[in-house]
Amino acid sequence: MTQNDSHHLDLMVTLHYVLAGVQSFFAMTQFINIALGVLLVLNADSLQPTPEGPAPHPLIFFPSEFGWLFIILGSIAVVFCLAMTFATFLSARSIKHRRNLFLCKVFAGVECLMFPFGTALGVFTLIMLSKPAVQRLFEVETAPEPATV
């Protein structure tokens, strides 16, 4: 393995950490959807038309089911984004410590689904981890130590 490969692996570790941070930010933005859903569920009665007249505003007519839809889909998005954040973070640590080559390749393939940054990072990670010199480095680091008697 050349010094250049080692530098590229260290750079990929840093980029994986940055991508994990961006993913966690987008996971937290989904709490806006959850909060909006809670507001729609709690205030559904005030947004309905009344016998005395129409709804407070003609464009605002939401049944409470829309609120539940926002809550459920927002919660699913938060769980999915945080799972992807954890996977990216775990992949970065594995590359840093030169362990779990198969896990790193699987997570790099999954990162390809996150357009545009994840796609670029996933493709370059797969290319880098496919080099024989890099694969040997992972094998050397993960070989079990001989037992002493």
FENJO-V606187 format. One record per helix or strand of 2 or more residues. SS is the DSSP state (~ for helix, > for strand). FROM is the first residue (numbers start at 1). TO is the last residue. If there is no record, write none. Layout:
BEGIN
ss=SS from=FROM to=TO
ss=SS from=FROM to=TO
END
This chain:
BEGIN
ss=~ from=3 to=42
ss=~ from=45 to=47
ss=~ from=64 to=96
ss=~ from=101 to=111
ss=~ from=117 to=129
ss=~ from=132 to=142
END
